[in-house]
């Protein structure tokens, strides 16, 4: 079962910067093209602690890589689009200039072989700034660290993506884990909204994965 839900909280944006994130954001800005930031594609390896099979992890990486070419064909160099695939559920986040571009981006990714569903969270408007993207990376780091420190959730089973202060959580988790992870993310400074893009497992299904 797939669930998409939202929790809101208002905070001022974080002011601290992460040097690596600033470099990536600056490069994307200078190139003036679609920024494809699929976490699995960047990592390039398989995680033994992941609740996906090795084959599914590879397929997710392939989906993220293929998305770059498909998006360029669909909307050219317009917008700033991030693609994250988890268990063949694809999250589109970032910004595009128009509703037509948003729809075209979704169709381009949905047509990729292996994609089961697309959650289109693209914002119609101007591209986010370098400072906003750097702040987003700080938020992502804080959320990941908080999940690790929490001890009552398996942090390695949850992928964290942040756009404009909005935190997206992906993974294969139980409802208990989903609720707890959302609470943890919501409690972090500068988080404006938490969106759950989880595949919900029963406790029995989770036990069978171990």
HELIX and SHEET records of a PDB file:
HELIX    1   1 UNK A   19  UNK A   31  1                                  13    
HELIX    2   2 UNK A   39  UNK A   43  1                                   5    
HELIX    3   3 UNK A   54  UNK A   75  1                                  22    
HELIX    4   4 UNK A   99  UNK A  110  1                                  12    
HELIX    5   5 UNK A  130  UNK A  150  1                                  21    
HELIX    6   6 UNK A  155  UNK A  157  5                                   3    
HELIX    7   7 UNK A  175  UNK A  186  1                                  12    
HELIX    8   8 UNK A  203  UNK A  209  1                                   7    
SHEET    1   A 4 UNK A   2  UNK A   8  0                                        
SHEET    2   A 4 UNK A 193  UNK A 201 -1                                        
SHEET    3   A 4 UNK A 166  UNK A 174  1                                        
SHEET    4   A 4 UNK A 158  UNK A 163 -1                                        
SHEET    1   B 3 UNK A  80  UNK A  86  0                                        
SHEET    2   B 3 UNK A  89  UNK A  96 -1                                        
SHEET    3   B 3 UNK A 117  UNK A 124  1                                        
END                                                                             
